[in-house]
Amino acid sequence: MKYQLSLISLLFVASNLFSQTLFTYGTNSVSKKDFITAFSKNPPTKEDRRKALDEYLGLYINYKLKVQAGYDEELNKQPSFMEEGRNFRRQIADNIINEEVGIKKFTDEALERSEKDIHAAQIFVEIKSASDSLSAFKQINAAYKALQEGKAFGEVAASYSSDASAKRTKGDIGYITAFTLNYAFENEIYKLKPGTYSKPYKSSIGYHIFKNLGERPAFGKRKIAQLRLATPKGFSKDERNEYSILADSIYDLLKKGETFEKAVQQFSNDYKTAANGGVVGDVSVGDYDADFEKEVFALKNVGEISKPFATNFGYHIIKLLEKKPAPTSINDANAYAEVKQTVEKEERLETSKKNALENRWLVVTKYKPGMYNQAAFKAYTDSNIMHQITNGIKQISDTTLLFSFEKKKIYAADWAVYIAAKLAKMLPDYSANLKEFVNTSCTQYYTDNLELYSKAMQDQCKEFDEANVLFAAMDKHVWGRSSANPDELKAFYEKNKAKYQWKESVSGILVNSKTKEAAIELASRIKLAPQDWHNIVDSYGANATVDSSRYEIAQLPLKQHIDNKEGFETTPEKNVNDDGYSFIYVVKSHPQKEQRNFEDAKGAATNDYQQKLEEDWLATLKKKYPVKVNDAVWKTIQ
């Protein structure tokens, strides 16, 4: 007991220390936790962590002072600031909600499942109507019993499935991977080990028993183009034979050198793809007819063209454009982003949002139904659907409260607007439509007011708002002031003139080219006619750029020695940061130090002047908001 009390006491002390105030500025305070959180977002690159902490404390104090000054000056109430804040909140709300409902879990799961393909089969008994439910239940259980008695899965599928396709294929679905089937079916199949089958599973359309027939490493995706000779229903055997002969003739043309794109344009009658060279796009396992898929994944090399083959949809010749291997790790950033994008559009995330709505959002938003006459509401709804006047309906009007959330009320008039916009998609039961309206309204309200319910949203919005306030405050007191007062800047330059000197420098023509060959050619031409440098470089269009100015030799992006004499030209050399090549032609030599005039020194002088303005402003802020650091707490931060 004493040990437990001691442990609790230690935890309390640790928690208390972490939440202690690290420093105050004026009447405001910053906790140890807030400081460490901010510091951790910008981890030090230096080995001396203590020194990095000391430096960051000074920067963080200055940051807090500037932000507080911006708020006190109400810079956050500027219309542009408020509009940017609204836009930012709209942009991040969906992402934060997606994180809340488990997008990371779904993405990680889908990536892991994408590493293998499962050969699946099913026994399916359809529930055609409510009256069929019992007989379908008996049928699927009879099938399950037959499996338990040792009968072959394919034979049971053919005997007990109500679906003609399942009977014909003995339940064989083919290979599947993540996203091939709906999420519920995918979950059932990925639970199974090779060779095992599931218990009967009920979906919205019937009963299923799934089997994992086997697994293989995932084939990934193939980007293909196809030339298709579509055979409509009703084609006779002779007509199909004519198309078969035509497909063989086209293949002979391709073997003799005809381009695939031209052949598609001339012969393909698949109007969805013929106009763009036959490009179908990416094909994954389970996307198409098994016969078609087999031919797609049989192609081994990019550019390879298949022999003509037939499916139920016609005759095809396909070309492999790109092989996209399946992801093998969640650390593959491109694969992760692609899978995440698919999850964002897929029903598994929507189902999770629906669960969050029913189990949390309606509660935290303090949803409360209104009290109104149900018969009158139905009459009001029908009148709005028929575009009839509703004023004569007693006990309900446009201002009748239907339901409310914590900070918003929804009236009958809002419902009228909603149903007017979705007449074509109205559900048969008006109460079901009303429930959908409640859910839609709650989702929108929760999204619009996410800051009230999500700490992640609160933190990101606070960070964004503070950054904007900081920018506005710096612009007002530093950047804007230096540009708005040129006389003050010039006076600062005159006072500090000795600081702004040209070191050894050259006036020259600095040329950058995308290729080594072009750079060598440009250097030769400019050497012969330096006065025509502008026209020479322009003749190379976007493949070359040029700048003519005075450069300090030490600042030039060139490794080789530069002779400080007129007419000297460097040999084109490869750039450090890209694949281009650069050289300089010296127009005029400046071997000695020289005073920079105001225009030449303006950039450096502006930076120095802004730094002085910032220092003076901070000195004023520290008087306005006196800073006190709690040394005892500071020493606990390591």
N, C-alpha and C positions, 0 to 999 in steps of 0.2 A: 504493500500500500504506500509506504514511504517512497519507494522507488518510483511508483507511478506518479506520485505528487511531484517528485523532483523532476521527472521527465517533462511533465506538463509545465512546470515552472520554467524549465530551460527553453521549451518551445515558445512559451509566452514571451520570454526575454528576447529570443531570437527574432520573433515576429515584430516585437516592439521596436527593436533596434533597426530593422529593415524599413519600418514606416516612419522612423524619426526624421525630424527636419534637418536637412543638410545645411541650407542657408536661407536667409530671408532677404528680401529687397523691398523696402518700404513696408507695407502691410501684407505683402504676399510671401508665400513660403514654397520651398521645393524640398521634397522628401528624398531620402537616400535612394529609395526604389526608383523614383522618376529619373534621377541622375544616372543611375546604373543602366536603366532601360535605354536612355538616350545615348550613353557612351557605347553600349553594346551594338548599336546600329552603325557605329563608325569605329570598328575595332582598330587598335593601333597597329601600324606596320613596324613600329620601332620595337626593339627588344626590351627597352627600359619601360615597363608598364607604369611604374610610379611617376616617371617624368611625363608620360603620355596623359596620365590622370590629372596631374597638376596643370598641364597645358589646356586640357579639355575643360577643366573647372573654370578657368578664366574665360574661355570662349563661350561656355554655356551661360555664365553669369551675364556676359555682354549681350548674348542672344535674348535672354529673358528681359533685360532692361529695355532693349529696343522694341521688343514685341509689346511690352506693357505700355511703353510710350505711345505706340501706334493705336492700341485700344483706347487709351485715355484721350487721345486726340480724335477718336471715333472714325479712324480711317477705314474700319471694317464696315461702316455704314454707307460707304460710297456705292452708288448703283452698280458700277462695274464689278466691284468686289462681291456684292451680294449675288449678282448673276453668275459669276464664276463659281461661287460656292454652291449654288443650286445645280449648275451643270455638273460639277464634280460629284455631288451626292447622287445625282441620277446615274452617272457613269459607273460608280463603284457599288451601288446598292445591289444590283443583280449578282455581281461577283461575291459579295459578302454573304448574300442569301445562299448562293450555290455552295459556298464553303460551309455554311451552317447546316445545310441538309446533306452534306457528305460527299461532295464532288470528288474530293481527294480519295476517299475510300473506293468510290465507284471507278475512278480512273486507274488507281493502283490494281484493283481487281481485274479490270478489263485488260490492262497490259499483261498481267500474269496469265490470264486465260488466252491471250493472243499468241502466247508462245507455243501453243499446240493446237492441232485440229482434232476433233473427235468425230469418228464415224458413228452416227446416231441412227436409231430406229425407234418407231413408236407403234403402239396399238392405240387406235383412236375410235371412241364411240361418241358420236355427236348427240347433243341434247337439242332437238329441233324446237321443242316447246316445253313449257312447264310440265305438261302432262306426260312428257317423255322421260322426265328426270329419273323416276323410279326404275323404269325398264332399262335405261342406260346404265344406272348404278349396278343393277343385277348383271348386265352384260359384261361390264368391265371387271366385276369381281369374279365372274365365271372365267374370264380370260386370265386373271391373276392366279386363280386356282389351277388352271391348266399349266401355267408356267411352273408353279410350285410342284406340280406332279411330274415335271421333267420334260414337258413337250417343247419342241423347238420354237424359239421366239418368232421366226418368220412364218411358221405354219399357224401359230396362234394369231398373229397379226392378220393373216389372210382369212382366217376363219371367223374372227370375232370383230374386226374393224368394220365400222359402218361406212367408211370412206372408200370409194372405188379405187382411188390411187393407192391407198395403203394396202388394199387387197392385192392389187396388181404387182406392187413392188415388195410385197411381204413386209411392209412397214419401213423399208429402208429410206431414210431421209437423205443420206449422203453425208459428206463431211460438213461440219459446222465449226465456227470459231466465235469469238466474242462479237456480238451485234448481229449475227446471222438470224437468230430467232428473237422473239420477244424475251424480255428479261426473266420473266417467271419460268419459261421453258428452259432458257439457258441455265438458270440456277439449278433446275432439276437434273439436267444432263451433266453439268460440271460437278455435281456431288458424287456421281457414279464412278466406280473404278472400272477399268476395262473388263468386259465380260459380264457385268452385273446389270440388273434392271431395277427400276424404281417401284415403289408402291403405287397404286392408282392415285392419280392427281386430277383434281377437278379445276377446270378453267372456266372462263365465261362462255365457251362454246361446247364444252363436253368433258369427257373423261379421257385421261391419257395414261399409258404406261410407257416409259422411255427406257431404252437400253443403250449402253456404251459398247458398241461392237469392237472398238479398237481406237488407238491413238497414234499420232505421228507428229514429228516436229512441224510446226506451222509452215505452210507454203508461202505465207505473206500475200502480197498483192501483185498483180500484173497489169500494167497499162497497155491496152491493145487498141488496134483499129481493125475494123472488119469490112469486108465486101459481102453484102448479103443479097441473095436472091430470094425474097420472101415468097412463100407459097400459101396463098389464102386458103381458107377452108373451102372445100368443094373442088379443089384441084383434082383432075383425073390422074390416073397412073401415067398416061401418055404425056400429060402436061408436066408432071414432075420429072419424067424422064428427059424431056426437052431441056428443063432447067439444069439437070445433072450434066448433060452434054455441054451446055453453055458454060457451066462452072469449070469443067475440065478444059475447055478452050481458053477461058480467061487465065487459068493457072499456067497454061502453056505460054501465053503472052508474057506473064510475069517472069517465067523462067528465061525468056528470051531478052529480058531487059526492060520491059514496060514498067513504069513506076506504079507503085501501089495506089498512090493518090489519084493518078490519072485514070487508072482502071476503075476505082471507086466512082469517080465522077461520071464515067461513061456507062457503067453497068449496074451499079448498086441501086436497088429500089427500096432500101431502108431509109426513108426520108428523114429520120431523126439524126442519122449520122452521115449521110451522103454529102451533105453540104460542107462538112468540115474534114474532109479527107478520110471519113470512116471512123474517126476517133470515138471510141466507146467510153474511155476513161479507165479508172481502176476497177479491177475485178478481184473480189475476195471469194474464198470458198463459201458455197451456199448461196451466192448471189444469183446464179443462173441455172438453167437446166443442166443436169449432171453430164449429159453427152457433150454439151458446149464447153462446160468447165474442164472436162477431161482434155479436150484439145488445147484449151488455153494454157493449162499448166504443163502440157507436154512440150511446149516450145521452150528451148533451153537458152538460146542466144538472142540478144537484142537485134532486131532487124530480120529475124527469121520469119518466114511465111509458111503457113500450114498448107497441106493439100486440101482440096475441097472436101467438106464433110456435111452430112445431112442431120438435121434435127426436126422436131415437129414444127419448127417455125420457118424452115426453108433450107437453102444451101448456103454454106458459109466458107469464106477464106479469111483467115485472120493473120495479123502481123503483130509481133511483139515489139512494143515501143520502149518499155522500161520494166525492169524487175525491181520490186520493192520488198526487201526481206522483212520478215516479221520482227517486231522489237524483241530484244533479248534482255533488256534491263530498264528499270524505271529511271536510271541515270541518263538514258538516251533522251536528250532534251527535245529533239524534233519529234520523235515518236510519242513522247509524253504529251506534247502540245497537240498533236494530231488526234490522239485518243481522247484527250480532255475536251477538245472541240466537238467530237462526236457525242460524248456523254452529255454535253450541254444541250444538244438537240434531241436527245433520246428519251424514251419514256421512263427509264429507270429513275432519272432525276426528277421528272414531273411527278412520279408516284411518291417520291420522298417528300417533295414539296406539299403534296396533298396531305400526307401524314402529318407534316409539321403544322399545316393549317388546322387540321381537325384536333390535334393533340396539344398545340401550344399557342398558335397565333390568335385563335378566337378567344383564348383565355387572357393572354397578356394585353391584348388590345381592348379588353373589357367589353366584348360584344354583348349587347343586350337587345333582345327582340322587343318591338313595340306592341302595344295593345290596340287592336283594331278589329273590325267586323270582317270575318273571312269571306262571307257571301258578298258583301259590298266590295271587298277588294277584288274578288273574281270578276264582278261586273265591271269594275273600273279597268281591270286588265283587258277584258274582252272588248270594251269600248275603245281603248287605245289601239288594240290590234286592228279593229275595224275602222279606225280614224273617225270615231263618233264623238260627239260632245259628252264630256263627263260631268258637267256642272250639275246635272239633275240627279246624280247618284248621292243618296243620303249616306251619312255615317263615314264617308271617306272623301278626301279631296287631295289636290296636289300637295298640300302642306301636312298631310297625315304622316306621322312618324312611323316608319316601318321597322327600323332598328338603329342602333347607335354604337359608336366606339368611344373610346376615352375622350377624344377631342373632336369628334365629328358625328353629325347626325345625318341619316339617310331618309329621304322623304319619298312619298309616292311619285312625285314629279321625276325624281332620279330614276325610279323604276320604269317610268313611262319612256324616258329617253333610252334606257338600256334595251327594252324590248323592241322599240322602234328600230334600233340598229341591228337587231339579230332576228328579225321576223323569219328569215329563210331557214334559220337553224333552231327554231323554237322546239323545245321538247313537248311531247304530247300532254304531259301533266304540268299545269301551271305552277304547282307547288315545287316540282323538280326544277323548273326555271328559276323560281324564287330562291331556292337553295343555292343554285349556281350563281345567282346574283349576289347573294350574301358572301359566298366564297370569293368571287371576283373582287367585291368591294373590300373584303378583309385583306386579301393579298395586296391590293393597291394601297390601302391605308397603312398596312404594316411596312411596305416598301417605302412609301413617302415619309414615314416617321421612324425609320429604322434606327436613328440615333437614340431614340427613347429605349430601345430594347436590345441593342447590340453594342457591347464594349468595343469590338473590333471597328465598328462604324464610328463610334465616338472617338476612338484614338486616331483613326485616319482623317476624320474631319477636323479634329483639333490640330493635327499636324499640318494639314493643308491650309487651314485658316491662319495659323500662326505664320506659316511661310509667306502667305499673301500679305498679311499685316506687316511683316518684316520688310518685304519688298517695297510696300507703299511708304513705310517710315524711312527706309534708306533713300528712296527716291526723293522724298520731301526734304530731308535734312542733309543729304550728301550728294547723290548723283544729279538730281534735278537742280540743286543750288549751284553746283559747279558749272553746269551748262547754261544756266539762266543768268549768270553773272560773269561775262567774259572779262570785264575790267578787273574784277577781283582775281581771276585766274592769271591775267597778264601781270598784275602787281606781284602775285606770288612768284611768278617766273622771274621777274626782275630782281626780287629779293634773294632768290636762290640760284641766280644765273650761273654762278661758277660750277654748280653741280652738273649742268647739262652740257657736256663736251662730246664732240665727235672723237672717237678713238681712230686708229688707223683704218681708213675706209677707201672704197672705190665707188664711183658712179658707173653703173653698168647695166647690161641687158641680161636678165636672168631668165633662161628658157627651160621649160619642162616639157618632155615628150613622152607619149605612151610607149614607144618602142625605141630600142637602141639604134636600129637602122635609121629611123626618122631623125633621131637626135644627132647622129653623125652627119647626116645630110644637111640638117639645119645649121649646124656649127660651121660647116664648110661654106654654105651660102652667105651666112652673116659675116664670116671672116672676110669674104670678098667684097661685100657691099653693106657695111654696118649701118650706113645712113638709111637703108631701105628695110631695116629689121622688122618694122611693123607689118608691111605687106608680105614679107617672106613668111612670117609666122602665121598670118591670116590665111595663107594659101593651104595650110595644113588642117584648117577647120578645127573640129573638136579634138583632134589628135595631138594638139600642142597648145600651150599657154605661155604667156610672156609677161614680164614685169620690168619696167625701167625705173630705177630709183638709185638712191645712194645707200650703200650697205657697209656696216662695219665688218671687216674681214672675219673677225672672230665669230660673228653671228650668221655667216653664210652656211647653208646646209650642204657644204661640200667638204670632202675629206682631204683632197689634194692641195698641195701648196699653190698659193695664188701670188703671182708676181704683180706688185703694185705699180704697174706701168701701162700707159695707154696702148691699146691694141692687143693686149694679152688675152688669150682665150683658153679656158680649161678644157680638158678632154671630157666628153660626156661620161658621167658616172651614174651607176644605179642608185636610185633613191633608197633611203633607209626604211621608209614607211609604206612604200608601194612598189609596183613593178616598173615604174617609169624611170626615165633618165633625165639628168639636168646638167647644164653647163652655164657659165657666165662669160660674157665678153666685156672687157674693161674699156669704158669710153673715156674716163678721166681718173687720174690718180690723186689720192689724198693721203700722203704718207704720214703727215703730222697731225697731232691733236689740234682741234679747232673748236671755237665756241659754236654751239648750236643756236640758230636764231629761234624766235618764238614758235614759228610754224614747225620747224624740225623737232623742237623739244616739246611740242604741245601734248603729245600722247603721254610721255613720261611725266611731264609737269601736272597734267590732269590727274594721273594716278596718285602722285604725291599730295596734291591739293585735296583730293577726296579723302586720303588717309588722314590728313590733318583735320579736316572737317569732322570726320568720324571720331577722332580722338577727343576733339573739343566737345562734341555732342555727348559722348560717353561720360566725360568728366562732369557735365551738367546733369546727366541722368543719375550718376552716383550720388550727387548731392540731393536730388529729388527723391530717389529711392535708395536710402542708405543700405549697403550690403553688409550682412553679418554672417560669417561662416561658423558653423558649430564644429570646432576643432575636434571634439571628442568623437563625434560621428564621422568626421572626415578621416580620422586615423583608422577607423574600422574598415574602410574601403581599400581593398588591396588589388 
